[in-house]
Amino acid sequence: MRTSKKLFAASAALAVSLGMTGCGSSSGGGGGSSSQDLKGVTLTVASKDFTENILLGKMFIKALEANGAKVNDKTNLGGSSVNRSALTSGRIDVTPEYNGTGWTVYLKHANPNKNPKKLFDMVAAEDLKTNSVKWFGSSPFNDTYGFAASPDLAKKNGGAFDLKAMAAYLKANRSAKVCMETEFPDRPDGLILFQKATGYQIPASQTQILDTGLIYTQTGKGKCDFGEVFTTDGRIQALKLSLVKDPGVFVLYNVSFTMLDKVYQKHAKAYDKIASEILKPLDNKEMASLNAKVDVSGTPADKVAEDYLKQKGII
């Protein structure tokens, strides 16, 4: 998923606030993760401005600190363009990023590979060669766009819809509503992919544009028959929404950590191990559960990140 409507809203104030806190300084060589010492390393870790990305940034920060590193916390920095600009200019050292965003937004390609490993390999190789940005670690979870049906509608259907069944329902029920964010109908990775895959063009009469949070609550109440969602959003579980099955229509968005390669190489083994320990257990269910603890239960992201790392034995 995850290039929000704030993607191109660059923030000069944020850039200034970063100052010179990045640059990946270190007084030592070598290094590692939970069994190795990063004392003397100073890093600035940032994230985008939504729960999942903030959690991932917080996890990386706490794992670094547990290994002796000093970390400047710039999580919740802003949208994709703000983080990317800060990374490539050296104002930050680490930020979580999605392979689909790397391919379509930063490398400006169409038709991303449908295999997550192949897409990661392609993005990582080209971004390293072209921009000296190192991608490391890769999550099992795929936080892509999707649709969810209201609980009552899914029950009436006898279970979860798939995209073609959703299109058939909309065609047969002209009063049905699909709730979406403002930009989703116009995004190259948005509604057009559903329409190409199913052959059904959702008319304006079946479309309702809402803010993100309202899409979830209104779909939960049945005011929207289907709502556009992000597939690891914790509100899907909390509101008992039924995720529409996607056979691979929407773009993959598995997450990795990104660094300038010159920073990464100073302690490559340490960073690889930390990233692997954090990301390997994170399937869609696990990530959605963590997101729900913040967005639904109101638990601070710092605590959710710390509890996760302790549970997995990372810190």
Buried (B, 14 or more C-beta within 10 A) or exposed (E): BBBBEBBEEEBEEBBEEBEEBBBBBBEEEEBBBBEBBBEBBBBBBBBBBBBBBBBBBBBBBBBBBBBBBBBBBBBBBBBBBBBBBBBBEBBBBBBBBBBBBBBBBBBEBEEBBEEBEEBBBBBBEBBBEEBBBBBBBBBBBBBBBBBBBBBBBBEEBEEBBBBBBBBBBBBEEEEBBBBBBEBBBEBEBBBBBBBEBBEBEBEEEBBBBBEBEBBBBBBBEEBBBBBBBBBBBBBBBBBEBBBBBBEEBBBBBBBBBBBBBEBBEBBBEBBBBBBEBBBEBBBBEBBBBBBBBBBBEEBEBBEBBBEBBEEBEBB
